[in-house]
Amino acid sequence: MRVLDAAMLETDAATVDDRIDAGDVLVARSTRTDGVVGALIAVRPDPDRLHVDAVAVRRARRGRGIGSALVAAAVDRGASDPAIEVVTAEFDPELRDFYEALGFSIAADDANAGRRVGRRSA
């Protein structure tokens, strides 16, 4: 939760606990200290969709591929689940290149002006 809170993401503890129980939380740990350096929370808003709800990486660890590895692992998780057809994410426009580099197709989010939605087949 501290990594998510530090990134000022709107994910509450109850949602995180629920997603941990479902196996949809991914955590990146330091090989040196074993401390948490990043986390990804995924939700399943539809039976055939895995949605990246939050990705956070400690500020000092950004730019090292941790966020990319977490999102790629979520895509792999979706691909390994026969019920999941697509992995999605909603994000601010400045993250477009990040998600495109991970193979997501990008569109404007009609429900949230200025935000973007990424989709990738699982």
C-alpha positions in Angstrom: 0.0 0.0 0.0 2.9 2.4 0.7 4.1 2.2 -2.9 0.6 2.9 -4.2 0.0 5.7 -1.7 3.3 7.3 -2.6 2.2 7.4 -6.2 -1.1 9.0 -5.1 -3.2 6.3 -6.8 -6.9 6.0 -5.9 -6.8 2.4 -4.8 -8.2 1.6 -1.3 -7.0 -1.2 1.0 -10.2 -3.2 0.6 -9.8 -3.4 -3.2 -6.1 -4.4 -2.8 -7.0 -7.1 -0.3 -9.7 -8.4 -2.6 -7.3 -8.4 -5.6 -4.6 -10.2 -3.5 -7.1 -12.9 -2.7 -8.0 -13.2 -6.4 -4.3 -13.4 -7.4 -4.4 -10.2 -9.4 -1.8 -8.2 -7.5 1.8 -8.3 -8.8 4.7 -7.1 -6.7 8.3 -6.2 -7.8 10.9 -6.6 -5.1 14.5 -5.5 -4.9 17.0 -8.3 -5.3 19.3 -6.5 -2.9 16.9 -5.6 0.0 13.8 -7.7 -0.8 11.8 -4.5 -0.3 8.8 -3.7 -2.5 9.8 -1.4 -5.4 6.7 -1.6 -7.5 3.2 -3.0 -7.6 0.4 -3.6 -10.0 -3.3 -4.0 -9.1 -5.6 -5.7 -11.7 -9.3 -6.0 -11.6 -11.8 -8.0 -13.6 -14.7 -5.7 -14.5 -16.0 -8.2 -17.0 -15.5 -12.0 -17.0 -13.3 -11.8 -20.2 -11.3 -8.7 -19.3 -8.4 -8.1 -17.0 -8.0 -4.3 -16.3 -4.8 -2.7 -15.0 -6.2 -0.6 -12.3 -3.0 0.8 -10.8 0.7 0.6 -11.4 3.2 2.2 -9.1 7.0 2.2 -8.9 9.0 3.9 -6.2 10.3 7.2 -7.5 14.0 6.2 -7.0 13.4 3.1 -9.1 11.6 4.6 -12.0 13.1 4.3 -15.5 14.5 0.9 -14.9 11.8 -1.2 -16.6 10.0 -2.2 -13.4 6.6 -0.8 -14.5 7.0 -2.4 -17.9 7.8 -5.7 -16.3 4.7 -5.5 -14.1 2.4 -4.6 -17.0 4.0 -7.4 -19.2 3.4 -9.9 -16.3 -0.2 -8.8 -16.2 -0.6 -9.4 -19.9 1.0 -12.8 -19.5 -1.4 -13.6 -16.6 -4.3 -12.6 -18.9 -2.9 -14.8 -21.7 -2.6 -17.8 -19.4 -6.2 -17.5 -18.3 -8.5 -19.0 -20.9 -11.4 -16.8 -19.8 -9.5 -13.5 -20.4 -9.7 -12.2 -24.0 -8.3 -8.7 -23.5 -6.2 -6.7 -21.0 -7.0 -3.0 -20.7 -5.7 0.1 -18.9 -6.8 3.6 -18.5 -4.1 6.3 -18.2 -3.1 9.9 -18.6 -1.9 10.9 -22.1 1.8 11.2 -21.1 1.8 7.4 -20.6 0.8 6.7 -24.2 4.3 5.7 -25.3 4.7 3.4 -22.3 1.6 1.4 -23.1 2.2 1.4 -26.9 5.6 0.0 -26.3 3.9 -2.9 -24.5 1.7 -3.6 -27.5 -1.5 -1.8 -26.4 -3.7 -0.1 -29.0 -4.7 3.3 -27.7 -7.9 5.3 -28.0 -9.4 8.3 -26.3 -11.5 7.6 -23.3 -14.9 9.1 -24.1 -16.0 8.8 -20.4 -13.0 10.7 -19.0 -11.9 13.7 -21.1 -8.2 13.8 -21.6 -7.5 10.2 -20.5 -6.6 7.3 -22.8 -7.6 3.6 -22.9 -5.3 0.9 -24.0 -6.4 -2.6 -25.1 -4.3 -5.6 -25.8 -5.5 -9.1 -26.7 -4.5 -11.7 -24.1 
